[in-house]
Amino acid sequence: MTTTPNPPASVPAATPVVPQRSLADFLPGDKYSQYLLTGKNEMFAVCRGLVDHVSLISMIFNAGRDMVLTTLISYGENGLILDFGASEENNLAALKADKLFCAAQLDKVEIQFILRGAKRVVVDGRPAFHAPLPDSILRLQRREYFRLLTPIVTPLRCKIRSTDADGVPLSLNAQLADISVGGVCLSGLPASLPLDTGTQFVDASIDLPEGGSVVATLQLRWLIDVVNRSGIASKRAGFEFVRLPHAKSTLIQRYITKIERDRKARESGQL
């Protein structure tokens, strides 16, 4: 699909949001500043990829407590148009949010950007989000930040120590949804587990098959509440490794490389 320089008549003209803040304001220091795209041509190239691949975009808001799964329909000078999600309640809440933190993967590269001033529009008879162009798009193209979705048959687990709402010590064995040398996503965390932006798990332990154990401090980066088909609530959270030693980064990278190599071998019929 090509760009949409002139959105449908129902789409309002893009209006600058003041004050403007770049994505770097929501990341630690200037750690990722060299991966920020600010030129329209660069950002449109990423948008074109998201449209062509129908990439799922996690639109996170309300301090990480709510999320809408969406896709990018079109893009152009007047902004971005994205599908409404499955939950009307979450769609309406997203429209009221000051900012929407969007994350996706494109060709195994992490894509992140922030939208502001989202409005409800109608495209081809269906409701959709329209928002002005983001100030910047983060494209984490470094090899070491590739996130590996952990195998379903032999999932990785992370042992963490925490406390419940009453301060009682807890020992949890959480499943990893994905892993990179930058951090991990933990799924199935208890819904009652108290978590906030300052949460750290010290001496969290991850056992890598044939690779030894990685012990590190995890810092919470984002959080969403999840309810499965049986109505059971839990938390899903993304954590960043804090000062991970180089030797442990190497262990994780070796694990990722091995799993990817085995996957490609299976797909080609070599395994």
C-alpha positions as CSV (number, residue, x, y, z in Angstrom):
1,M,0.0,0.0,0.0
2,T,1.3,3.5,-0.8
3,T,1.2,6.5,1.3
4,T,-2.0,8.5,1.8
5,P,-1.0,12.1,1.4
6,N,-4.7,13.2,1.6
7,P,-6.6,11.2,4.2
8,P,-10.4,10.7,3.8
9,A,-12.5,13.8,4.4
10,S,-13.5,12.5,7.8
11,V,-9.8,12.7,9.0
12,P,-9.0,16.0,10.7
13,A,-5.9,18.0,9.7
14,A,-2.9,17.2,11.8
15,T,-2.5,19.7,14.6
16,P,0.9,20.1,16.5
17,V,0.7,19.1,20.1
18,V,2.5,21.5,22.5
19,P,4.8,20.9,24.2
20,Q,6.4,18.4,21.8
21,R,8.6,15.6,23.3
22,S,10.6,13.1,21.4
23,L,10.7,9.4,22.1
24,A,14.1,9.8,23.7
25,D,12.4,11.5,26.6
26,F,10.8,8.2,27.6
27,L,13.9,6.1,27.3
28,P,16.9,6.0,29.7
29,G,19.2,9.0,28.9
30,D,20.4,9.2,25.3
31,K,21.1,5.4,25.2
32,Y,19.1,5.0,21.9
33,S,19.3,8.5,20.5
34,Q,21.4,7.3,17.5
35,Y,18.5,5.0,16.4
36,L,15.9,7.8,16.3
37,L,14.6,8.6,12.9
38,T,13.3,12.2,12.6
39,G,13.1,12.8,8.8
40,K,9.8,12.2,7.1
41,N,11.3,10.1,4.3
42,E,12.9,7.8,6.9
43,M,9.8,7.6,9.0
44,F,7.6,7.0,5.9
45,A,9.9,4.1,4.9
46,V,9.2,2.4,8.3
47,C,5.5,3.1,8.0
48,R,5.4,1.6,4.5
49,G,7.0,-1.6,5.9
50,L,4.5,-1.7,8.8
51,V,1.6,-1.4,6.3
52,D,3.0,-3.9,3.7
53,H,3.7,-6.5,6.4
54,V,0.4,-5.8,8.3
55,S,2.6,-5.7,11.4
56,L,0.8,-5.9,14.8
57,I,1.3,-2.8,16.8
58,S,0.9,-2.7,20.6
59,M,-0.5,0.7,21.5
60,I,0.2,1.0,25.3
61,F,-1.2,3.8,27.5
62,N,-2.4,4.6,31.0
63,A,1.1,4.1,32.5
64,G,1.4,0.7,30.8
65,R,-1.8,-0.6,32.4
66,D,-3.8,-0.7,29.2
67,M,-3.2,-1.7,25.6
68,V,-4.8,-1.9,22.2
69,L,-3.5,-4.3,19.5
70,T,-3.8,-2.5,16.1
71,T,-2.3,-2.2,12.6
72,L,-1.3,0.7,10.5
73,I,-3.8,1.3,7.7
74,S,-2.1,4.3,6.0
75,Y,0.2,7.2,6.5
76,G,1.0,10.6,5.0
77,E,1.7,14.3,5.6
78,N,-1.5,14.6,7.6
79,G,-0.7,11.7,10.0
80,L,-1.2,8.0,10.7
81,I,-4.4,6.0,10.5
82,L,-4.6,2.8,12.6
83,D,-7.3,0.2,13.1
84,F,-9.5,0.2,16.1
85,G,-8.8,-2.7,18.4
86,A,-11.1,-5.5,19.5
87,S,-12.2,-3.9,22.8
88,E,-14.4,-0.8,22.4
89,E,-13.8,0.1,26.0
90,N,-10.0,0.2,25.4
91,N,-10.4,2.1,22.1
92,L,-12.4,4.8,23.9
93,A,-9.8,4.9,26.7
94,A,-7.0,5.2,24.2
95,L,-8.7,8.2,22.6
96,K,-8.6,10.0,26.0
97,A,-4.9,9.2,26.6
98,D,-2.4,12.0,26.4
99,K,0.1,9.8,24.6
100,L,0.1,6.3,23.1
101,F,3.4,4.4,23.2
102,C,3.5,2.2,20.1
103,A,5.7,-0.9,19.7
104,A,6.0,-3.3,16.8
105,Q,8.5,-5.6,15.1
106,L,9.4,-5.3,11.4
107,D,11.8,-7.8,9.9
108,K,12.8,-8.7,13.5
109,V,13.7,-5.1,14.2
110,E,12.2,-3.3,17.1
111,I,10.0,-0.2,16.1
112,Q,8.8,2.3,18.7
113,F,7.1,5.6,18.5
114,I,4.7,7.9,20.5
115,L,1.4,9.2,19.2
116,R,-0.5,12.2,20.6
117,G,-3.8,13.8,19.9
118,A,-5.5,10.6,18.6
119,K,-9.0,11.1,17.2
120,R,-11.8,8.8,16.1
121,V,-12.3,8.8,12.3
122,V,-14.2,6.6,9.9
123,V,-12.3,4.8,7.0
124,D,-14.2,2.6,4.5
125,G,-17.2,2.5,6.9
126,R,-15.1,1.4,9.9
127,P,-13.9,3.3,13.0
128,A,-10.2,4.0,13.2
129,F,-7.6,6.1,15.0
130,H,-6.0,9.2,13.4
131,A,-3.0,10.9,14.9
132,P,-0.5,13.5,13.8
133,L,2.9,12.1,12.7
134,P,5.2,11.2,15.6
135,D,8.1,13.5,16.2
136,S,10.5,10.5,15.7
137,I,10.5,6.7,15.3
138,L,12.9,4.5,17.1
139,R,14.4,1.7,14.9
140,L,16.5,-0.6,17.0
141,Q,18.5,-2.3,14.3
142,R,21.4,-3.5,16.3
143,R,21.8,-7.3,16.2
144,E,22.0,-7.7,20.0
145,Y,18.6,-6.1,20.5
146,F,16.8,-8.7,18.4
147,R,14.1,-10.2,20.6
148,L,13.7,-14.0,20.5
149,L,10.2,-15.4,21.1
150,T,11.1,-18.3,23.4
151,P,10.2,-21.8,22.3
152,I,6.7,-23.0,23.4
153,V,7.8,-26.6,23.9
154,T,10.9,-25.8,26.0
155,P,10.1,-22.3,27.4
156,L,12.6,-20.4,29.5
157,R,11.8,-19.5,33.1
158,C,13.0,-16.8,35.4
159,K,13.2,-17.2,39.1
160,I,12.5,-14.0,41.0
161,R,12.0,-12.9,44.6
162,S,9.4,-10.4,45.5
163,T,6.7,-9.5,48.1
164,D,3.0,-9.5,47.9
165,A,0.7,-6.5,48.7
166,D,1.1,-7.3,52.4
167,G,4.9,-7.5,52.3
168,V,5.0,-11.3,52.6
169,P,8.0,-12.7,50.7
170,L,7.3,-14.5,47.4
171,S,9.3,-16.8,45.2
172,L,8.1,-16.9,41.6
173,N,9.1,-19.0,38.6
174,A,7.8,-16.8,35.7
175,Q,7.8,-17.8,32.1
176,L,9.7,-15.8,29.5
177,A,7.7,-14.7,26.5
178,D,10.8,-13.3,24.8
179,I,14.4,-12.5,25.5
180,S,17.2,-10.2,24.2
181,V,20.5,-9.0,25.6
182,G,18.6,-5.8,26.5
183,G,15.9,-7.5,28.6
184,V,13.0,-10.0,28.9
185,C,9.2,-10.1,28.8
186,L,7.7,-12.1,31.6
187,S,4.2,-13.6,31.3
188,G,1.8,-15.1,33.7
189,L,2.8,-13.0,36.7
190,P,0.2,-13.0,39.5
191,A,-2.5,-10.3,39.0
192,S,-2.0,-9.3,42.7
193,L,1.7,-8.8,42.4
194,P,2.5,-5.1,43.2
195,L,4.4,-3.6,40.3
196,D,5.2,0.0,39.3
197,T,7.7,1.9,37.3
198,G,10.3,1.7,40.1
199,T,10.1,-2.1,40.5
200,Q,13.4,-3.9,40.4
201,F,14.0,-7.7,40.8
202,V,17.5,-8.2,42.2
203,D,19.4,-11.5,41.5
204,A,16.7,-12.7,39.0
205,S,17.9,-16.0,37.6
206,I,17.4,-17.5,34.1
207,D,18.7,-20.9,33.2
208,L,19.8,-21.2,29.6
209,P,19.9,-24.7,28.1
210,E,23.5,-25.8,27.6
211,G,24.5,-22.2,28.4
212,G,24.5,-21.9,32.2
213,S,22.7,-19.4,34.4
214,V,22.2,-15.7,33.9
215,V,21.7,-13.8,37.2
216,A,20.9,-10.1,36.8
217,T,18.8,-7.2,38.1
218,L,15.6,-6.6,36.2
219,Q,14.1,-3.1,35.9
220,L,10.4,-2.8,35.0
221,R,9.9,-0.9,31.7
222,W,6.2,-1.6,30.8
223,L,3.2,-3.5,32.2
224,I,-0.2,-4.7,31.0
225,D,-3.0,-6.7,32.6
226,V,-4.1,-9.8,30.8
227,V,-7.2,-12.0,31.1
228,N,-7.2,-15.4,29.4
229,R,-10.1,-17.2,27.8
230,S,-10.9,-18.9,31.1
231,G,-11.3,-15.5,32.8
232,I,-8.0,-15.8,34.8
233,A,-6.2,-12.5,35.3
234,S,-2.5,-12.1,35.2
235,K,0.2,-9.5,34.4
236,R,2.6,-9.3,31.4
237,A,5.6,-7.1,31.9
238,G,8.8,-6.0,30.1
239,F,12.0,-5.7,32.0
240,E,15.4,-4.2,31.1
241,F,18.7,-5.8,32.3
242,V,20.5,-3.4,34.7
243,R,24.3,-3.3,34.0
244,L,24.3,-6.9,32.6
245,P,28.0,-8.2,32.5
246,H,29.4,-8.7,29.1
247,A,29.9,-12.4,29.8
248,K,26.2,-12.9,30.5
249,S,25.3,-10.9,27.4
250,T,27.4,-13.3,25.4
251,L,25.6,-16.3,26.9
252,I,22.2,-14.8,25.9
253,Q,23.4,-14.0,22.4
254,R,24.7,-17.6,22.0
255,Y,21.4,-19.0,23.1
256,I,19.5,-16.7,20.6
257,T,21.8,-17.7,17.8
258,K,21.4,-21.4,18.5
259,I,17.6,-21.2,18.7
260,E,17.5,-19.2,15.4
261,R,19.9,-21.6,13.7
262,D,17.8,-24.7,14.8
263,R,14.6,-23.0,13.6
264,K,16.0,-22.3,10.2
265,A,17.3,-25.8,9.9
266,R,13.9,-27.2,10.7
267,E,12.3,-24.9,8.1
268,S,14.7,-26.1,5.5
269,G,14.2,-29.8,6.4
270,Q,17.7,-30.3,7.8
271,L,16.3,-31.3,11.2
